[in-house]
Amino acid sequence: MKKIFILTGEPSGDKLASTVIANLKLKKPEIEYLSVGGTHLKSLGINSIFDLKDITYLGFTSVLLNIFKINAKINRTVDEIIKFNPDILFSVDSPDFTLRVAEKVKKINKNIKSIHYVAPQVWIWRKNRVKKIKKFIDHMILLFNFEKKYFDEENIKNTFVGHPLIENDRNNKTIIDNILPKDKKIISLFPGSRKSETNVLLPILLDFIKIMNIKHDSYFFYFHATEDNKNSILEKIKFSNIDNLDVISDENIKSKILSNSIFAVAKSGTISLQVCNSNIPSIIIYKLSFINFMIFKMLVNVKFANVINIINNREVIPELLQNECNANEIYKSVIYLLKHPELIKKQLTECSKTLEGIRSKTTSSEEASLVLRNYLS
């Protein structure tokens, strides 16, 4: 029996891996699996060697503070992979964890094929990392076609599969009429999937809602959460005395709520692609600690935080970062755009053109699954 070890490092990677494996299970049901995964892989009946929450760290300082714990998890993960002896190590995103594991595994057992899904963002920083990756990654699965040149230059096998967040889910038959607010316009809020993100952005977004409520009474707000952080967000907002907000974590409901929104405020990251794909106008927010931000500024090679802006090399979607990421600036930016429909139309048109350049021929999960199948045949 063929075996695959699935290696993720955070909830988004767990979700992404599960879509690929669900597709692979349909084509090759006889494969044995083990993972470092979360709720999505668990729903497919795939066990994890430990709780995904144990390794979900964000920011340079938090990594430094937890360096011994992280190294212990890396070493234990390597030991478990070697013991499992898979045909394929399928690592997904979270390169500071997954690629360090993959490198150690390859040194011990060269026969295990290493396939990584979601290339590290070498176009943002650490371009020299590609040369190192060549030594232990057999195949790189890419979300963006402009990434190919970086891996082609080093003769690393790669396949562009498109980004799953810009695929239209025509199978979503979820009905949400019973939960939609009456006579209110919906604004979707995305505070992030990691605890360290929500700890910073949630209070800012709550203050933004309070300002909106003082000046307007026609909006209802939905926080889009993961299953892992929903309860934490609910706990933080229950003392806010705001009654025109809710927290949702079901993926089908989130998708429907977003498509019924008039605007979105999203943390910097790939979630903005889903917002664009739903044809919803938005702004981008993000805030790091001062130390993390200074380190980030020294290392990055791009001017923007959002991938749509990076691809276009200009600000298609407004970004409010660091000091600008505050309740008043968010309020002013949202209201300004809502009062200028011509600017919203321009943003949506430019986003739509950008997305067309990063769509796959079928679906990202199907094409990534095909890469795995080719290595199993």
Backbone torsions as a table, in degrees:
resi	resn	phi	psi	omega
1	MET	NA	133.3	177.5
2	LYS	-72.1	149.7	-177.4
3	LYS	-131.5	142.0	176.6
4	ILE	-130.7	129.9	171.0
5	PHE	-100.3	124.8	-178.4
6	ILE	-102.1	124.4	-173.9
7	LEU	-118.6	111.1	176.8
8	THR	-121.3	170.1	-177.9
9	GLY	-133.2	-4.1	179.0
10	GLU	-162.6	167.7	-174.1
11	PRO	-56.2	-38.6	-178.7
12	SER	-64.8	-37.5	177.5
13	GLY	-69.1	-37.1	176.4
14	ASP	-61.2	-44.3	179.2
15	LYS	-64.7	-45.1	-178.8
16	LEU	-63.0	-44.9	179.2
17	ALA	-61.6	-39.3	-176.7
18	SER	-63.8	-34.4	179.6
19	THR	-67.5	-37.2	178.9
20	VAL	-69.6	-45.5	-177.3
21	ILE	-68.5	-36.2	176.5
22	ALA	-59.9	-40.2	177.6
23	ASN	-67.4	-42.3	-178.5
24	LEU	-65.5	-37.1	-180.0
25	LYS	-62.2	-32.2	177.6
26	LEU	-67.4	-35.7	-177.0
27	LYS	-87.3	-37.7	-177.7
28	LYS	-135.1	82.3	-174.4
29	PRO	-73.1	-9.2	-171.6
30	GLU	-91.6	6.2	-176.0
31	ILE	-78.5	142.8	175.6
32	GLU	-96.9	138.5	-175.7
33	TYR	-126.6	152.2	166.4
34	LEU	-146.4	156.9	-173.3
35	SER	-152.4	167.4	152.5
36	VAL	-109.7	101.1	-172.7
37	GLY	-146.9	-176.3	-177.5
38	GLY	-124.9	-147.3	-171.8
39	THR	-65.1	-34.0	-177.2
40	HIS	-69.7	-44.1	177.2
41	LEU	-69.7	-33.9	177.9
42	LYS	-62.0	-36.5	180.0
43	SER	-65.3	-18.1	176.8
44	LEU	-92.7	4.7	179.6
45	GLY	81.7	22.0	-178.1
46	ILE	-103.7	120.3	-178.4
47	ASN	-75.0	150.4	174.8
48	SER	-112.8	144.8	-177.5
49	ILE	-75.2	-19.8	170.5
50	PHE	-160.6	171.3	-177.0
51	ASP	-68.3	130.2	-179.5
52	LEU	-58.6	-30.9	-178.5
53	LYS	-60.4	-24.7	-177.2
54	ASP	-67.1	-17.3	-176.6
55	ILE	-123.3	8.2	-178.1
56	THR	-87.4	90.2	178.0
57	TYR	-115.2	146.8	178.9
58	LEU	-130.9	139.2	173.7
59	GLY	96.0	146.2	-176.9
60	PHE	-63.2	-41.9	-176.5
61	THR	-67.9	-40.3	-180.0
62	SER	-66.8	-34.7	176.3
63	VAL	-64.4	-44.5	179.5
64	LEU	-61.7	-41.9	-178.5
65	LEU	-68.0	-24.5	-177.5
66	ASN	-113.1	21.5	-171.7
67	ILE	-59.6	-37.3	-178.9
68	PHE	-71.4	-38.2	177.2
69	LYS	-65.1	-43.3	-178.5
70	ILE	-64.5	-44.9	178.8
71	ASN	-61.8	-37.0	177.6
72	ALA	-64.4	-41.4	178.5
73	LYS	-66.9	-39.3	177.6
74	ILE	-60.5	-48.3	-177.8
75	ASN	-65.2	-40.1	178.4
76	ARG	-65.8	-40.2	179.4
77	THR	-62.9	-44.1	177.6
78	VAL	-58.9	-46.2	180.0
79	ASP	-59.1	-43.1	-178.4
80	GLU	-68.2	-36.5	178.5
81	ILE	-66.5	-45.6	179.5
82	ILE	-61.7	-40.5	178.9
83	LYS	-65.1	-41.0	-179.5
84	PHE	-69.6	-31.8	177.2
85	ASN	53.8	62.1	-177.9
86	PRO	-77.3	161.6	171.3
87	ASP	-74.4	-35.3	-178.1
88	ILE	-131.4	134.0	165.3
89	LEU	-99.1	110.0	-177.2
90	PHE	-103.2	98.3	-178.7
91	SER	-98.1	144.4	-173.7
92	VAL	-131.5	115.7	173.8
93	ASP	55.7	-157.1	178.7
94	SER	40.7	57.0	-170.6
95	PRO	-60.2	-31.0	-178.6
96	ASP	-66.7	-19.8	173.9
97	PHE	-102.2	-56.5	-171.2
98	THR	-65.6	-40.5	-178.0
99	LEU	-73.6	-29.4	175.3
100	ARG	-66.8	-38.3	175.9
101	VAL	-66.0	-47.1	-178.2
102	ALA	-58.7	-40.1	179.7
103	GLU	-62.6	-43.9	-179.8
104	LYS	-67.1	-39.6	179.7
105	VAL	-63.1	-44.1	-177.6
106	LYS	-63.3	-35.2	178.7
107	LYS	-65.9	-32.3	-178.3
108	ILE	-85.2	-42.3	-177.3
109	ASN	-137.9	99.6	-177.8
110	LYS	-71.4	-14.7	-177.9
111	ASN	-77.7	-17.8	178.2
112	ILE	-78.0	119.7	-179.7
113	LYS	-77.5	127.8	-179.2
114	SER	-101.7	116.3	178.4
115	ILE	-120.3	122.9	-176.7
116	HIS	-113.3	130.6	-178.1
117	TYR	-107.5	125.9	-174.1
118	VAL	83.5	93.4	-178.0
119	ALA	-63.7	142.8	172.5
120	PRO	-58.7	145.1	-171.4
121	GLN	-77.4	71.0	-178.3
122	VAL	-65.7	-19.5	178.4
123	TRP	-77.5	-12.3	175.5
124	ILE	-96.7	-44.5	179.8
125	TRP	-158.4	167.7	176.6
126	ARG	52.1	54.4	178.4
127	LYS	-62.9	-29.0	179.6
128	ASN	-68.8	-10.4	-179.6
129	ARG	-65.6	-26.0	-177.8
130	VAL	-59.8	-40.7	-179.9
131	LYS	-60.5	-38.6	180.0
132	LYS	-70.9	-41.2	-179.0
133	ILE	-58.4	-35.2	-178.0
134	LYS	-55.0	-27.7	-175.6
135	LYS	-75.4	-21.1	-174.5
136	PHE	-137.0	-2.4	176.3
137	ILE	-108.4	125.0	-179.2
138	ASP	-84.3	-29.3	-177.9
139	HIS	-154.1	132.7	179.1
140	MET	-109.9	126.0	178.5
141	ILE	-100.4	121.5	-169.9
142	LEU	-105.2	141.0	176.4
143	LEU	-88.3	-25.0	-176.5
144	PHE	-123.5	135.4	-177.5
145	ASN	-70.9	-23.1	179.0
146	PHE	-71.8	-10.7	178.4
147	GLU	-76.8	-20.5	-172.5
148	LYS	-55.3	-39.4	-174.1
149	LYS	-61.3	-32.8	-178.4
150	TYR	-67.7	-35.3	-178.4
151	PHE	-89.7	-29.9	174.6
152	ASP	-62.9	-37.8	-179.5
153	GLU	-59.4	-29.7	-179.2
154	GLU	-103.6	10.7	179.5
155	ASN	55.9	38.4	174.3
156	ILE	-92.5	126.2	178.2
157	LYS	-57.8	133.6	-178.8
158	ASN	-150.9	154.3	178.4
159	THR	-138.1	126.1	174.4
160	PHE	-83.6	123.6	-177.0
161	VAL	-117.1	-4.5	-177.8
162	GLY	84.8	167.8	-177.1
163	HIS	-100.0	127.8	-177.2
164	PRO	-64.2	-23.9	-177.9
165	LEU	-73.9	-8.3	178.3
166	ILE	-112.9	24.6	174.5
167	GLU	-96.9	135.7	179.7
168	ASN	-83.0	122.9	-179.3
169	ASP	-89.2	90.9	-178.9
170	ARG	-76.3	-11.2	-179.0
171	ASN	-88.3	-2.5	-178.3
172	ASN	-78.3	100.5	-178.1
173	LYS	-100.6	12.3	-177.2
174	THR	-58.7	132.7	176.9
175	ILE	-103.6	124.4	-176.7
176	ILE	-119.6	12.2	-178.3
177	ASP	-55.2	-34.2	-177.1
178	ASN	-73.4	-16.2	179.6
179	ILE	-110.3	-6.4	178.9
180	LEU	-71.3	136.4	179.2
181	PRO	-67.5	142.2	179.5
182	LYS	-82.5	133.0	175.4
183	ASP	60.2	29.1	177.1
184	LYS	-129.2	143.3	174.1
185	LYS	-90.2	138.9	-173.8
186	ILE	-94.3	133.7	169.6
187	ILE	-118.5	123.1	179.5
188	SER	-90.4	137.4	-178.3
189	LEU	-123.0	132.0	-178.3
190	PHE	-121.2	96.8	-176.1
191	PRO	-86.9	3.0	178.8
192	GLY	104.4	163.2	-178.0
193	SER	-99.1	-17.7	-178.0
194	ARG	-95.0	146.4	-179.3
195	LYS	-58.2	-40.5	-178.2
196	SER	-67.0	-27.4	175.3
197	GLU	-74.1	-50.2	-177.3
198	THR	-65.5	-32.0	177.7
199	ASN	-59.6	-34.1	-178.9
200	VAL	-87.2	-46.8	-170.4
201	LEU	-83.1	-29.4	-176.8
202	LEU	-61.0	-48.6	178.3
203	PRO	-60.2	-36.5	178.8
204	ILE	-65.2	-43.3	-178.8
205	LEU	-69.4	-34.6	176.0
206	LEU	-65.1	-40.5	176.4
207	ASP	-65.2	-36.5	176.1
208	PHE	-60.9	-44.6	178.7
209	ILE	-61.1	-41.1	-179.9
210	LYS	-62.1	-40.7	177.3
211	ILE	-65.2	-43.9	178.3
212	MET	-58.6	-42.7	-176.9
213	ASN	-68.9	-29.3	177.2
214	ILE	-68.0	-37.7	-172.6
215	LYS	-101.2	-16.5	-178.4
216	HIS	-143.5	152.9	178.1
217	ASP	-129.1	22.0	-173.3
218	SER	-112.1	15.2	-175.1
219	TYR	-122.2	149.0	172.2
220	PHE	-126.9	139.9	-172.1
221	PHE	-116.4	135.5	175.9
222	TYR	-119.0	124.2	170.1
223	PHE	-85.5	125.7	176.7
224	HIS	-91.7	114.5	-174.7
225	ALA	-116.6	167.6	168.3
226	THR	-94.7	164.9	176.0
227	GLU	-59.7	-32.7	-177.0
228	ASP	-71.9	-31.4	-176.4
229	ASN	-112.2	4.5	-178.2
230	LYS	-59.8	-49.6	-177.3
231	ASN	-63.5	-36.7	178.1
232	SER	-63.4	-41.8	178.6
233	ILE	-67.1	-43.9	177.8
234	LEU	-58.2	-40.5	179.7
235	GLU	-62.7	-38.7	-177.2
236	LYS	-75.5	-27.7	-175.2
237	ILE	-95.3	-8.1	-173.7
238	LYS	-68.8	-18.9	177.8
239	PHE	-102.0	12.7	-175.6
240	SER	-81.7	-14.8	-177.6
241	ASN	58.7	33.8	175.9
242	ILE	-112.0	122.5	-176.7
243	ASP	-103.8	-5.0	178.9
244	ASN	-104.2	49.1	175.0
245	LEU	-148.6	157.9	177.1
246	ASP	-149.2	164.9	178.5
247	VAL	-120.0	129.4	-179.2
248	ILE	-126.4	143.0	-179.9
249	SER	-130.2	-18.4	177.4
250	ASP	-64.0	126.9	-172.7
251	GLU	-61.7	-41.6	-179.3
252	ASN	-67.1	-40.1	179.0
253	ILE	-68.1	-41.0	178.5
254	LYS	-59.1	-43.1	-179.7
255	SER	-62.1	-42.4	-179.9
256	LYS	-69.3	-40.1	177.9
257	ILE	-62.1	-44.3	179.4
258	LEU	-60.1	-45.2	-178.5
259	SER	-66.3	-19.1	177.1
260	ASN	-97.1	5.7	-178.9
261	SER	-85.9	155.7	174.2
262	ILE	-98.4	-13.0	-177.6
263	PHE	-163.0	158.9	176.1
264	ALA	-139.5	141.4	171.5
265	VAL	-114.7	112.7	-170.9
266	ALA	-122.8	139.5	174.3
267	LYS	-66.8	151.3	-179.7
268	SER	-59.3	129.6	-178.9
269	GLY	154.9	-174.2	-174.4
270	THR	-72.0	-14.3	178.0
271	ILE	-58.2	-28.1	-179.6
272	SER	-62.5	-26.2	176.8
273	LEU	-66.3	-39.7	178.0
274	GLN	-66.0	-38.7	177.5
275	VAL	-61.7	-47.2	179.1
276	CYS	-62.5	-40.9	-179.0
277	ASN	-65.1	-26.4	176.9
278	SER	-84.2	0.0	178.0
279	ASN	62.7	42.4	179.9
280	ILE	-112.1	128.7	177.3
281	PRO	-66.7	153.7	-174.4
282	SER	-157.6	170.4	164.8
283	ILE	-129.8	160.1	-177.9
284	ILE	-111.6	135.8	177.2
285	ILE	-128.1	151.2	171.8
286	TYR	-168.9	150.0	-179.9
287	LYS	-150.4	127.4	175.3
288	LEU	-111.6	163.8	171.6
289	SER	-63.2	158.9	-176.7
290	PHE	-57.4	-44.0	-177.8
291	ILE	-64.8	-47.6	179.6
292	ASN	-61.2	-39.2	-179.1
293	PHE	-66.0	-41.4	179.7
294	MET	-64.8	-40.0	176.8
295	ILE	-64.0	-44.2	179.3
296	PHE	-58.3	-46.5	-178.4
297	LYS	-61.5	-34.3	-179.5
298	MET	-72.0	-26.1	-172.5
299	LEU	-98.6	-27.7	-171.6
300	VAL	-76.8	153.9	179.8
301	ASN	-112.9	8.2	-177.0
302	VAL	-124.9	159.7	-177.2
303	LYS	-90.2	-15.5	-172.8
304	PHE	-122.8	161.5	-179.5
305	ALA	-97.0	-27.1	-174.4
306	ASN	-95.7	137.9	-173.4
307	VAL	-64.8	-33.2	177.0
308	ILE	-61.5	-43.1	178.8
309	ASN	-69.5	-36.9	179.7
310	ILE	-64.4	-44.8	180.0
311	ILE	-61.2	-40.1	-177.9
312	ASN	-87.7	-10.2	-177.3
313	ASN	55.6	34.9	174.1
314	ARG	-162.9	166.0	-174.5
315	GLU	-84.9	91.1	173.8
316	VAL	-76.7	-43.5	177.1
317	ILE	-109.6	126.3	-179.1
318	PRO	-58.1	138.5	178.5
319	GLU	-115.8	129.4	174.0
320	LEU	-116.3	102.3	-174.8
321	LEU	-117.1	150.2	176.7
322	GLN	53.5	-117.6	-175.6
323	ASN	-63.0	-29.4	178.2
324	GLU	-75.5	-14.3	178.7
325	CYS	-82.8	78.4	177.5
326	ASN	-142.4	164.8	-172.2
327	ALA	-58.9	-42.3	-177.9
328	ASN	-65.5	-43.5	179.9
329	GLU	-67.4	-38.0	177.2
330	ILE	-62.5	-46.0	179.3
331	TYR	-58.3	-48.4	-177.3
332	LYS	-62.6	-40.5	-178.5
333	SER	-68.2	-43.4	-179.3
334	VAL	-64.1	-49.4	-178.0
335	ILE	-64.5	-39.1	179.5
336	TYR	-59.3	-46.1	-179.8
337	LEU	-68.3	-39.8	179.6
338	LEU	-64.3	-27.0	178.4
339	LYS	-85.7	-7.7	-178.4
340	HIS	-126.9	78.6	-178.1
341	PRO	-58.3	-25.4	178.8
342	GLU	-67.3	-32.5	177.5
343	LEU	-72.8	-37.0	176.3
344	ILE	-63.8	-44.7	179.3
345	LYS	-60.1	-41.4	179.0
346	LYS	-64.6	-44.0	178.9
347	GLN	-60.6	-47.6	-177.4
348	LEU	-64.8	-37.6	178.2
349	THR	-64.5	-44.5	-178.8
350	GLU	-69.2	-36.8	177.8
351	CYS	-65.6	-41.7	179.9
352	SER	-61.0	-43.9	178.0
353	LYS	-62.6	-39.5	-179.7
354	THR	-65.9	-42.8	-178.4
355	LEU	-63.5	-33.7	-179.5
356	GLU	-61.5	-26.6	-179.6
357	GLY	-81.5	-7.6	-178.2
358	ILE	-126.1	20.9	175.6
359	ARG	-88.3	148.1	177.0
360	SER	-90.8	170.3	-179.0
361	LYS	-71.2	-36.1	179.1
362	THR	-118.9	-102.0	171.7
363	THR	-132.3	154.3	-179.4
364	SER	-59.6	-43.9	-177.4
365	SER	-65.9	-37.6	-179.9
366	GLU	-67.3	-42.0	-178.3
367	GLU	-74.2	-33.5	175.2
368	ALA	-68.7	-38.0	177.2
369	SER	-61.8	-37.6	179.4
370	LEU	-63.5	-38.4	177.1
371	VAL	-60.3	-45.6	179.2
372	LEU	-62.4	-44.5	-179.0
373	ARG	-60.8	-37.6	-179.7
374	ASN	-64.2	-30.5	178.7
375	TYR	-82.6	-12.6	179.3
376	LEU	-94.8	-15.0	-175.1
377	SER	-80.3	NA	NA
